[in-house]
Amino acid sequence: MVYDYYIIDVPGDCANTIEELGDIAINEARERAKLYCIPCDWCATAISGEVGDFNVRFKVRRRRNKVRKVA
């Protein structure tokens, strides 16, 4: 398994719960990812801030399979 990490700032007033803000952070990380990998698993963890704050910072983790090179 390979893990990729992204630090994403989300405005705290664009959703009503921290889970919804985490979904927004995951969508932003998907757009920033240079590799489009299927299958992968996304997980967002709040680092700082709460719902309603100016910014809420998330650490987003993508877990994917390691790509094997074929000769």
C-alpha positions in Angstrom: 0.0 0.0 0.0 1.0 3.6 -0.7 -0.2 6.5 1.3 -0.5 10.1 -0.1 -1.2 13.0 2.3 -2.7 16.4 1.6 -3.3 19.4 3.9 -6.5 21.1 2.9 -8.1 24.4 4.3 -11.9 24.6 4.0 -14.0 27.6 5.0 -15.8 26.6 8.2 -19.1 28.1 7.2 -19.8 26.2 4.0 -21.3 23.1 5.8 -23.2 22.3 8.9 -21.2 19.4 10.3 -17.5 18.5 10.5 -18.2 15.3 8.4 -19.6 17.5 5.6 -16.5 19.7 5.8 -14.4 16.5 5.6 -16.2 15.5 2.4 -15.4 18.9 0.9 -11.7 18.5 1.9 -11.6 15.0 0.3 -13.1 16.4 -3.0 -10.5 19.2 -3.0 -7.7 16.7 -2.5 -9.0 14.6 -5.4 -8.8 17.6 -7.6 -5.2 18.2 -6.5 -4.0 14.6 -6.9 -1.7 14.2 -9.8 -2.4 10.5 -10.2 -5.9 9.2 -10.7 -5.9 5.8 -9.0 -8.7 3.3 -8.7 -9.3 1.7 -6.3 -8.3 4.0 -3.5 -9.6 4.9 0.0 -9.9 8.6 1.2 -10.0 9.7 4.8 -10.1 13.2 6.3 -9.1 14.1 9.8 -9.6 17.6 11.2 -6.4 19.2 12.4 -7.6 22.6 13.6 -10.8 24.6 13.7 -14.5 23.9 14.1 -17.7 24.3 12.1 -18.3 28.1 11.8 -14.6 29.1 12.0 -13.0 31.1 9.2 -10.8 28.1 8.2 -10.9 24.4 9.2 -7.7 22.5 8.4 -7.8 18.8 7.4 -5.2 16.2 6.8 -6.5 14.0 4.0 -5.1 10.6 3.4 -5.3 8.5 0.2 -4.5 4.8 0.4 -3.8 3.1 -2.9 -2.2 0.0 -4.2 1.4 0.2 -5.3 1.8 0.2 -9.1 4.0 -2.6 -10.4 6.1 -1.8 -13.5 5.8 -4.3 -16.3 8.9 -4.9 -18.3 
